[in-house]
Amino acid sequence: MTIKNILSNMLIKKSPDELIAVSKKSELKKTLNVFDLIVIGIGAVVGTGIFTIIGSAIQGGPEGVGAGPAIIISMALAAVACVFSALCYSEIAAMIPVAGSAYTYTYATMGEFMAWMVGWILMLEYAIGNITVASAWTGYFAQFLKGFKHILPDFVNNFPMWLRNDYRFMYAFCDKYGLDPHSQMPFIFDKIPVAINLPAIFIVIVLTLLLIRGVKESTRVASIMVGINLFMITSFIVVGAFYVKPENWVPFAPNGFEGVFMGAFIIFFAYIGFDAISTTAEETENPQRDLPIAILGTLVLCTVLYVLVALVLTGTVPLNQIDTQAPIAHAMRMIGKDWFAGLLSIGALCALTSVLLIYQLGTTRILYAMSRDRFLPKSLRLIHRKYRTPHVLTWIAGIVVVVCALFMDLSISAELCNFGTFTSFIIICIAVLILRKTEPNRPRPFKVPFSPLFPVLGIVTCGGLMLYSMKYLTTSSLYFPLWLVIGILIYVTYGYKQKRLEEKNRLNRLAKIAKPDKVEK
């Protein structure tokens, strides 16, 4: 086979009509309405940003400075970058209501190879991002247990650190305080450290079982958790507003534009969940109408909440005293509201649980679409006979998070998640521009206003934040290209061959239909 043929095969596209026709034969159950979709969106967005990431965005990290009180500008910048992409998501999701999100849309516009790469990149956004959320869940769970120190035995409410952290954290902790690692965690054969984030593993397995039961059942649980979460956040805004001291907002931007831009990059992690809505297109009753409403509605609601929380948090606590792990609960303790800090821990657990649930749902649905296109083994997309869910892929998604949580650095996993998200958002904006040229007459229930200006602005804002952050986030900037190289190798050694085999089988079936068997005399 010539290089020209190989390149031609890599650019093979699936038309929107073909994708929609395949989705109509989907075995997934259509049960979701616009309320369910907004719950999924809020559940994926409101949680990580408010309860964990906001502290790091304000204070900064080992490879970047923080925004300080100017975090509200960082949030606005991140929201602007998101809004252009959200508009593009809304147009293309309503036009091609098929599972798979950016992966499917890329297949319709850029061809086979780019579709695989986008699907591979989306694994950074969902599966790898879930590791960060699972770790944060463990931290709040430990804080929650400490509230029962007079009720539960000490080995429960203060269980060993090696049962709630990965081995990297344990080594860093021992190095920071000059401790012998052998005194802080067990070792196998005196060489292999044993450190397991047990609560994270537990919650991931529980949510995996819930997702297998059905997406409607999962959204019911998510709606309860989202309700509790929104009540707690609103309460924090109302209570904390009475303790705001304007002098805490000075200096407003202690690290200048660098802090504002790095804050926008970090807080972007909190916004990425809205595109999880588009992964459920095949399970939505009226996707053409409901998907755009849910995507844009989620983004607006969450941005307002984020800005209000940031104003109250930076107004009640001096900049150098803001906690990076549990900033909201810590703020309440700073003003003497310990009982309310305990309640916020419950809200945080609910919020992070809903994020974990939605991220794992997104991971599974993207893998389902990729398996249906033969990039992954056909056996993986088996549908449960009773619950009508892709149970094999759901288990795989859960196991990946469990295994990776044992050895991946959590801050790097969050940064990699952001790089994956920026890339997928840029590709969605490009896909809208391509479809405007190649499919100008196709019905569009929702259209991006001021096109091509808004899609281009989406490319510029996301690309600008991504390139700027690469100057400082040196470790994850190296890992991201490595992830892309691994994806290319998988495509070359497996995916490409499977796609050609699929084409050969399809041609053989068509030949048999066109040439009926000869009747023996």
C-alpha positions as a printed NumPy array, in Angstrom:
array([[  0.   ,   0.   ,   0.   ],
       [  1.384,   3.391,  -1.003],
       [  1.821,   6.351,   1.302],
       [ -0.831,   8.155,  -0.725],
       [ -3.368,   5.381,   0.007],
       [ -2.479,   5.376,   3.704],
       [ -2.937,   9.14 ,   3.954],
       [ -6.203,   8.88 ,   2.022],
       [ -7.493,   6.259,   4.455],
       [ -6.512,   8.425,   7.44 ],
       [ -8.678,  11.244,   6.064],
       [-11.814,   9.118,   5.529],
       [-14.803,  10.883,   7.105],
       [-18.208,   9.769,   8.288],
       [-20.98 ,  11.995,   7.01 ],
       [-23.391,  13.502,   9.541],
       [-26.204,  11.467,   7.945],
       [-24.238,   8.242,   8.434],
       [-23.5  ,   9.085,  12.069],
       [-27.14 ,   9.934,  12.775],
       [-28.327,   6.746,  11.056],
       [-26.032,   4.657,  13.236],
       [-27.158,   6.475,  16.395],
       [-30.815,   5.696,  15.613],
       [-29.954,   2.005,  15.907],
       [-28.323,   2.626,  19.282],
       [-29.161,   0.217,  22.076],
       [-28.856,   3.006,  24.652],
       [-32.123,   4.05 ,  26.288],
       [-33.466,   7.592,  25.616],
       [-34.504,   8.839,  29.047],
       [-32.918,  12.283,  29.596],
       [-34.755,  15.629,  29.439],
       [-33.388,  19.178,  29.624],
       [-33.526,  19.2  ,  33.436],
       [-31.464,  15.995,  33.571],
       [-28.919,  17.512,  31.188],
       [-28.542,  20.683,  33.274],
       [-28.079,  18.511,  36.359],
       [-25.321,  16.639,  34.525],
       [-23.714,  19.943,  33.505],
       [-23.858,  21.581,  36.936],
       [-22.846,  18.309,  38.568],
       [-19.716,  18.205,  36.409],
       [-18.812,  21.889,  36.691],
       [-19.774,  23.103,  40.175],
       [-17.68 ,  21.194,  42.651],
       [-14.017,  20.853,  41.82 ],
       [-13.537,  24.554,  41.125],
       [-15.263,  25.902,  44.214],
       [-14.149,  23.316,  46.746],
       [-10.551,  22.643,  45.655],
       [ -9.059,  24.321,  42.571],
       [-10.026,  27.876,  43.547],
       [ -7.524,  27.867,  46.429],
       [ -4.618,  26.921,  44.141],
       [ -5.723,  29.463,  41.528],
       [ -5.645,  32.238,  44.145],
       [ -2.435,  31.195,  45.911],
       [ -0.482,  29.673,  43.029],
       [  1.458,  26.425,  42.866],
       [  5.014,  25.11 ,  42.541],
       [  5.2  ,  25.978,  38.82 ],
       [  3.035,  29.098,  38.652],
       [  1.944,  32.185,  40.587],
       [ -1.611,  32.839,  41.781],
       [ -4.134,  35.499,  40.776],
       [ -5.01 ,  36.751,  44.273],
       [ -8.361,  38.599,  44.51 ],
       [ -8.062,  39.135,  40.738],
       [ -9.234,  35.531,  40.454],
       [-12.615,  36.961,  39.441],
       [-10.931,  38.339,  36.303],
       [ -9.323,  34.933,  35.749],
       [-12.758,  33.341,  36.023],
       [-14.234,  35.803,  33.559],
       [-11.368,  35.103,  31.149],
       [-11.84 ,  31.344,  31.472],
       [-15.607,  31.765,  31.018],
       [-15.085,  33.821,  27.85 ],
       [-12.788,  31.122,  26.482],
       [-15.484,  28.588,  27.334],
       [-18.435,  30.526,  25.96 ],
       [-17.154,  30.54 ,  22.385],
       [-16.504,  26.8  ,  22.609],
       [-19.882,  26.237,  24.294],
       [-21.653,  27.987,  21.415],
       [-19.808,  25.761,  18.951],
       [-20.663,  22.667,  20.996],
       [-24.313,  23.728,  20.985],
       [-24.463,  24.103,  17.2  ],
       [-22.734,  20.838,  16.371],
       [-24.41 ,  18.777,  19.121],
       [-27.879,  19.852,  17.971],
       [-26.949,  19.164,  14.343],
       [-25.302,  15.756,  15.01 ],
       [-26.947,  14.376,  18.202],
       [-24.658,  11.35 ,  18.517],
       [-22.718,   9.937,  21.476],
       [-18.997,  10.638,  21.551],
       [-18.814,  14.429,  21.897],
       [-15.791,  16.011,  20.182],
       [-14.6  ,  12.606,  18.951],
       [-17.727,  12.083,  16.835],
       [-17.788,  15.654,  15.546],
       [-14.144,  15.385,  14.476],
       [-14.908,  12.188,  12.553],
       [-17.493,  14.101,  10.538],
       [-15.133,  16.96 ,   9.691],
       [-11.456,  15.928,   9.815],
       [-11.412,  12.218,   9.222],
       [-10.443,   8.956,  10.861],
       [ -6.992,   9.739,  12.261],
       [ -7.94 ,  13.063,  13.855],
       [-11.091,  11.467,  15.296],
       [ -9.001,   8.827,  17.042],
       [ -6.568,  11.437,  18.365],
       [ -9.386,  13.599,  19.734],
       [-10.914,  10.56 ,  21.422],
       [ -7.519,   9.785,  22.912],
       [ -7.154,  13.401,  24.089],
       [-10.635,  13.299,  25.666],
       [ -9.374,  10.502,  27.916],
       [ -7.133,  13.167,  29.486],
       [-10.141,  15.369,  30.124],
       [-12.331,  12.707,  31.694],
       [-10.44 ,   9.643,  32.891],
       [ -7.242,  11.423,  34.004],
       [ -9.178,  14.411,  35.357],
       [-11.221,  12.023,  37.459],
       [ -8.066,  11.039,  39.362],
       [ -7.686,  14.587,  40.68 ],
       [-11.322,  14.718,  41.739],
       [-11.137,  11.322,  43.461],
       [ -8.155,  12.499,  45.497],
       [ -9.981,  15.684,  46.537],
       [-12.956,  13.533,  47.559],
       [-10.687,  11.587,  49.907],
       [ -9.448,  14.79 ,  51.526],
       [-12.948,  16.025,  52.315],
       [-14.019,  12.557,  53.448],
       [-11.166,  12.528,  55.972],
       [-12.21 ,  15.987,  57.216],
       [-15.798,  14.785,  57.48 ],
       [-14.782,  11.808,  59.643],
       [-12.836,  14.061,  61.997],
       [-16.116,  15.726,  62.927],
       [-17.095,  12.461,  64.645],
       [-13.993,  12.147,  66.816],
       [-16.122,  11.845,  69.967],
       [-18.324,   9.161,  68.413],
       [-16.15 ,   7.002,  66.179],
       [-12.967,   5.22 ,  67.323],
       [ -9.671,   6.941,  66.547],
       [ -8.552,   4.368,  63.962],
       [-11.669,   5.275,  61.91 ],
       [-11.835,   9.089,  62.102],
       [ -8.04 ,   9.407,  61.891],
       [ -7.114,   6.403,  59.762],
       [ -3.478,   6.053,  58.569],
       [ -2.188,   8.369,  55.87 ],
       [ -0.937,   5.469,  53.755],
       [ -4.555,   4.36 ,  53.341],
       [ -5.649,   7.721,  51.91 ],
       [ -2.728,   8.893,  49.764],
       [ -0.59 ,   7.611,  46.916],
       [  3.065,   6.671,  47.443],
       [  4.325,   9.854,  45.739],
       [  2.514,  11.995,  48.286],
       [  3.838,   9.852,  51.127],
       [  7.439,  10.236,  49.994],
       [  6.977,  14.009,  49.579],
       [  5.376,  14.224,  53.04 ],
       [  8.25 ,  12.292,  54.647],
       [ 10.84 ,  14.412,  52.834],
       [  9.153,  17.662,  53.904],
       [  9.081,  16.749,  57.606],
       [ 12.282,  14.689,  57.719],
       [ 10.533,  11.382,  58.447],
       [ 11.621,   7.86 ,  57.603],
       [  9.217,   6.458,  54.96 ],
       [  9.417,   3.023,  56.6  ],
       [  7.882,   4.526,  59.736],
       [  4.924,   6.005,  57.84 ],
       [  3.857,   3.18 ,  55.497],
       [  4.398,  -0.57 ,  55.116],
       [  6.815,  -2.015,  52.561],
       [  6.756,  -5.315,  50.674],
       [ 10.153,  -7.076,  50.89 ],
       [ 11.404,  -3.869,  52.489],
       [ 11.572,  -2.247,  49.024],
       [  8.092,  -1.766,  47.547],
       [  6.026,   0.93 ,  49.337],
       [  2.355,   0.279,  50.026],
       [  0.197,   3.408,  49.849],
       [ -3.408,   3.183,  48.654],
       [ -6.024,   5.899,  48.356],
       [ -8.69 ,   3.583,  49.752],
       [-11.629,   6.057,  49.978],
       [-11.067,   7.121,  46.341],
       [-11.093,   3.497,  45.204],
       [-14.252,   2.852,  47.202],
       [-16.241,   5.787,  45.784],
       [-15.158,   5.029,  42.197],
       [-16.362,   1.41 ,  42.529],
       [-19.684,   2.522,  44.046],
       [-20.287,   5.004,  41.221],
       [-19.321,   2.395,  38.632],
       [-22.02 ,   0.092,  39.969],
       [-24.509,   2.978,  39.923],
       [-23.72 ,   3.846,  36.292],
       [-24.214,   0.234,  35.288],
       [-27.729,   0.372,  36.747],
       [-28.656,   3.131,  34.276],
       [-28.041,   6.745,  33.291],
       [-31.485,   7.875,  34.493],
       [-30.871,   6.361,  37.926],
       [-27.457,   8.03 ,  37.965],
       [-28.89 ,  11.462,  37.16 ],
       [-31.467,  11.082,  39.944],
       [-28.662,  10.556,  42.427],
       [-26.706,  13.404,  40.832],
       [-29.714,  15.749,  41.095],
       [-29.926,  15.137,  44.854],
       [-26.206,  15.815,  45.291],
       [-26.36 ,  18.898,  43.061],
       [-29.293,  20.244,  45.12 ],
       [-27.33 ,  19.842,  48.363],
       [-24.262,  21.349,  46.726],
       [-26.085,  24.449,  45.456],
       [-27.736,  24.978,  48.845],
       [-24.354,  24.849,  50.615],
       [-22.691,  27.192,  48.125],
       [-25.552,  29.689,  48.319],
       [-25.405,  29.539,  52.125],
       [-21.653,  30.223,  52.05 ],
       [-22.213,  33.287,  49.831],
       [-24.986,  34.654,  52.088],
       [-23.248,  33.956,  55.433],
       [-19.759,  34.942,  54.251],
       [-20.977,  38.221,  52.743],
       [-21.468,  39.628,  56.275],
       [-17.764,  39.047,  57.06 ],
       [-16.236,  40.537,  53.917],
       [-13.484,  43.095,  54.55 ],
       [-12.668,  45.198,  51.458],
       [ -9.056,  45.637,  52.658],
       [ -8.527,  41.918,  51.946],
       [ -8.938,  42.721,  48.243],
       [ -5.781,  44.884,  48.334],
       [ -3.522,  44.305,  46.478],
       [ -6.066,  43.164,  43.918],
       [ -3.623,  41.542,  41.488],
       [ -0.421,  40.84 ,  43.47 ],
       [  1.24 ,  38.992,  40.562],
       [ -0.041,  41.145,  37.713],
       [ -1.098,  39.732,  34.368],
       [  0.982,  36.596,  34.861],
       [ -1.066,  35.703,  37.94 ],
       [ -4.344,  36.474,  36.171],
       [ -3.49 ,  34.28 ,  33.158],
       [ -2.152,  31.409,  35.254],
       [ -5.241,  31.671,  37.467],
       [ -7.409,  31.426,  34.351],
       [ -5.544,  28.301,  33.241],
       [ -5.896,  26.62 ,  36.64 ],
       [ -9.554,  27.569,  37.149],
       [-10.322,  26.345,  33.621],
       [-10.257,  22.848,  35.123],
       [-13.454,  23.785,  36.934],
       [-15.338,  24.607,  33.722],
       [-14.573,  21.586,  31.589],
       [-17.535,  19.494,  32.641],
       [-20.129,  21.266,  30.491],
       [-19.116,  19.316,  27.396],
       [-20.052,  16.096,  29.225],
       [-23.631,  17.03 ,  28.316],
       [-22.954,  16.338,  24.635],
       [-21.728,  12.802,  25.38 ],
       [-25.293,  11.819,  26.36 ],
       [-26.872,  12.858,  23.047],
       [-28.087,   9.344,  22.212],
       [-29.804,   9.074,  25.603],
       [-31.606,  12.437,  25.307],
       [-35.283,  12.509,  24.366],
       [-35.097,  15.742,  22.319],
       [-31.383,  16.421,  21.703],
       [-31.807,  19.116,  19.032],
       [-33.674,  21.371,  21.454],
       [-32.322,  20.337,  24.857],
       [-28.547,  20.07 ,  24.272],
       [-27.951,  23.778,  23.42 ],
       [-30.183,  24.939,  26.307],
       [-28.377,  22.713,  28.798],
       [-24.837,  23.568,  27.61 ],
       [-25.283,  27.347,  27.632],
       [-27.497,  27.363,  30.73 ],
       [-24.912,  25.389,  32.697],
       [-22.092,  27.732,  31.723],
       [-23.999,  30.895,  32.708],
       [-25.224,  29.555,  36.061],
       [-21.832,  28.196,  37.047],
       [-19.93 ,  31.354,  36.105],
       [-22.195,  33.495,  38.31 ],
       [-21.709,  31.115,  41.247],
       [-17.932,  31.005,  40.794],
       [-17.548,  34.792,  40.76 ],
       [-19.736,  35.263,  43.853],
       [-17.847,  32.57 ,  45.792],
       [-14.491,  34.087,  44.784],
       [-15.547,  37.56 ,  45.963],
       [-16.691,  36.252,  49.346],
       [-13.69 ,  33.951,  49.835],
       [-11.044,  36.578,  49.065],
       [-12.998,  39.181,  51.053],
       [-13.288,  37.132,  54.252],
       [ -9.79 ,  35.576,  54.406],
       [ -6.451,  37.406,  53.941],
       [ -4.625,  36.273,  50.815],
       [ -1.751,  34.534,  52.602],
       [ -4.168,  32.52 ,  54.792],
       [ -6.368,  31.005,  52.082],
       [ -6.174,  27.225,  52.212],
       [ -5.385,  25.363,  48.958],
       [ -7.019,  22.033,  49.846],
       [-10.349,  22.975,  51.431],
       [-10.585,  26.774,  50.972],
       [-14.322,  27.212,  51.587],
       [-14.498,  25.163,  54.779],
       [-11.29 ,  26.791,  56.033],
       [-12.759,  30.256,  55.425],
       [-15.692,  29.442,  57.692],
       [-13.339,  28.257,  60.427],
       [-11.395,  31.506,  60.098],
       [-14.527,  33.497,  61.001],
       [-15.45 ,  31.142,  63.855],
       [-18.144,  29.13 ,  62.07 ],
       [-16.788,  25.637,  62.744],
       [-20.245,  24.051,  62.626],
       [-20.845,  25.542,  59.182],
       [-17.43 ,  24.35 ,  57.999],
       [-18.573,  20.829,  58.869],
       [-21.724,  21.263,  56.797],
       [-19.649,  22.548,  53.891],
       [-17.618,  19.334,  54.015],
       [-20.863,  17.443,  53.362],
       [-21.622,  19.771,  50.46 ],
       [-18.111,  19.238,  49.106],
       [-18.511,  15.465,  49.252],
       [-21.79 ,  15.704,  47.345],
       [-20.274,  18.069,  44.778],
       [-17.18 ,  15.976,  44.16 ],
       [-19.241,  12.789,  44.006],
       [-21.404,  14.282,  41.261],
       [-18.268,  15.368,  39.351],
       [-16.846,  11.844,  39.599],
       [-20.147,  10.423,  38.396],
       [-20.43 ,  12.699,  35.364],
       [-16.772,  12.359,  34.366],
       [-17.025,   8.586,  34.432],
       [-20.253,   8.757,  32.428],
       [-18.481,  10.89 ,  29.815],
       [-15.496,   8.524,  29.673],
       [-17.745,   5.525,  29.095],
       [-19.839,   7.133,  26.36 ],
       [-16.782,   8.305,  24.424],
       [-15.205,   4.845,  24.645],
       [-18.549,   3.381,  23.485],
       [-18.518,   5.568,  20.362],
       [-14.875,   4.666,  19.636],
       [-15.565,   0.968,  20.077],
       [-18.569,   1.191,  17.74 ],
       [-16.198,   2.607,  15.109],
       [-13.821,  -0.373,  15.592],
       [-10.988,   1.691,  17.082],
       [-11.417,  -0.507,  20.148],
       [-12.427,  -4.197,  20.304],
       [-16.096,  -4.837,  19.511],
       [-16.48 ,  -6.971,  22.642],
       [-16.004,  -3.9  ,  24.849],
       [-19.271,  -2.257,  23.84 ],
       [-21.506,  -5.043,  25.086],
       [-24.806,  -3.717,  26.455],
       [-26.194,  -5.069,  29.72 ],
       [-29.301,  -7.143,  28.975],
       [-31.288,  -5.769,  31.897],
       [-30.049,  -2.196,  32.389],
       [-29.24 ,  -1.353,  28.72 ],
       [-25.907,   0.282,  29.635],
       [-22.364,  -0.425,  28.323],
       [-21.334,  -2.279,  31.474],
       [-17.963,  -3.588,  30.227],
       [-16.729,  -0.12 ,  29.28 ],
       [-18.114,   1.292,  32.525],
       [-15.995,  -1.167,  34.486],
       [-12.939,  -0.386,  32.356],
       [-13.364,   3.357,  32.96 ],
       [-13.596,   2.765,  36.714],
       [-10.59 ,   0.434,  36.81 ],
       [ -8.444,   2.934,  34.873],
       [ -9.129,   5.62 ,  37.495],
       [ -8.437,   3.189,  40.35 ],
       [ -5.123,   1.994,  38.907],
       [ -3.86 ,   5.435,  37.822],
       [ -4.714,   6.925,  41.217],
       [ -2.091,   4.615,  42.712],
       [  0.882,   6.247,  40.992],
       [ -0.051,   9.455,  39.1  ],
       [  0.939,  12.856,  40.448],
       [ -2.347,  14.645,  41.13 ],
       [ -1.342,  18.19 ,  40.187],
       [  0.12 ,  16.97 ,  36.906],
       [ -3.033,  14.981,  36.146],
       [ -5.089,  18.178,  36.555],
       [ -2.759,  20.094,  34.228],
       [ -2.872,  17.287,  31.641],
       [ -6.659,  17.356,  31.896],
       [ -6.586,  21.066,  31.03 ],
       [ -4.307,  20.553,  28.042],
       [ -6.653,  17.88 ,  26.733],
       [ -9.661,  20.123,  27.218],
       [ -8.116,  23.151,  25.495],
       [ -7.21 ,  20.958,  22.531],
       [-10.692,  19.446,  22.221],
       [-12.328,  22.894,  22.495],
       [-10.102,  24.256,  19.721],
       [-10.974,  21.304,  17.492],
       [-14.716,  21.805,  18.092],
       [-14.428,  25.438,  16.967],
       [-12.551,  24.307,  13.841],
       [-15.199,  21.606,  13.194],
       [-17.98 ,  24.214,  13.173],
       [-16.076,  26.296,  10.615],
       [-15.526,  23.235,   8.417],
       [-19.197,  22.177,   8.537],
       [-20.29 ,  25.705,   7.633],
       [-18.313,  25.24 ,   4.396],
       [-18.984,  21.558,   3.634],
       [-22.605,  21.347,   4.857],
       [-23.981,  24.897,   4.431],
       [-27.572,  23.769,   3.803],
       [-27.833,  21.231,   6.614],
       [-30.561,  22.183,   9.156],
       [-29.09 ,  23.731,  12.287],
       [-31.513,  23.894,  15.261],
       [-28.948,  26.202,  16.885],
       [-26.41 ,  28.429,  15.116],
       [-23.32 ,  30.133,  16.531],
       [-23.914,  33.89 ,  16.185],
       [-21.372,  36.082,  14.385],
       [-19.681,  33.131,  12.682],
       [-16.834,  32.837,  11.757],
       [-15.78 ,  35.484,  14.325],
       [-16.908,  33.583,  17.457],
       [-15.363,  30.207,  16.485],
       [-12.099,  31.994,  15.62 ],
       [-12.155,  33.792,  18.992],
       [-12.681,  30.408,  20.662],
       [ -9.56 ,  29.087,  18.921],
       [ -7.526,  32.181,  19.848],
       [ -8.547,  32.352,  23.531],
       [ -8.127,  28.619,  24.236],
       [ -4.908,  28.422,  22.233],
       [ -3.511,  31.535,  23.898],
       [ -4.153,  30.293,  27.451],
       [ -2.704,  26.879,  26.567],
       [  0.512,  28.233,  25.01 ],
       [  1.026,  30.807,  27.77 ],
       [  0.759,  28.19 ,  30.518],
       [  3.282,  25.925,  28.761],
       [  5.986,  28.465,  29.6  ],
       [  5.622,  27.624,  33.286],
       [  4.098,  24.135,  33.545],
       [  7.207,  22.381,  32.28 ],
       [  6.453,  18.847,  33.516],
       [  2.945,  18.48 ,  32.105],
       [  4.074,  20.296,  28.926],
       [  6.396,  17.337,  28.318],
       [  3.863,  14.673,  29.299],
       [  1.151,  15.991,  26.963],
       [  3.151,  15.411,  23.739],
       [  4.144,  12.005,  25.135],
       [  0.453,  11.163,  25.548],
       [ -0.128,  12.157,  21.905],
       [  2.757,   9.935,  20.749],
       [  1.287,   6.96 ,  22.624],
       [ -2.065,   7.627,  20.941],
       [ -0.408,   7.676,  17.502],
       [  1.334,   4.363,  18.207],
       [ -1.948,   2.706,  19.236],
       [ -3.607,   3.941,  16.053],
       [ -0.745,   2.721,  13.846],
       [ -0.443,  -0.709,  15.467],
       [ -4.149,  -1.46 ,  16.073],
       [ -6.734,   1.144,  15.073],
       [ -5.656,   1.607,  11.437],
       [ -5.568,  -2.149,  10.8  ],
       [ -8.97 ,  -2.68 ,  12.397],
       [-10.542,   0.063,  10.271],
       [ -9.174,  -1.504,   7.064],
       [-10.456,  -4.917,   8.163],
       [-13.874,  -3.379,   8.803],
       [-13.91 ,  -1.869,   5.294],
       [-12.904,  -5.206,   3.743],
       [-15.707,  -7.048,   5.565],
       [-18.214,  -4.396,   4.524],
       [-17.203,  -4.686,   0.853],
       [-17.492,  -8.473,   1.044],
       [-21.023,  -8.175,   2.448],
       [-22.005,  -5.762,  -0.32 ],
       [-20.536,  -8.097,  -2.946],
       [-22.61 , -11.012,  -1.66 ],
       [-25.762,  -8.911,  -1.797],
       [-24.998,  -7.701,  -5.33 ],
       [-24.101, -11.197,  -6.599],
       [-26.613, -13.822,  -5.401],
       [-25.522, -17.436,  -5.173],
       [-25.906, -19.47 ,  -8.347],
       [-28.68 , -22.031,  -8.278],
       [-27.354, -25.501,  -8.958],
       [-29.019, -27.393, -11.744]])
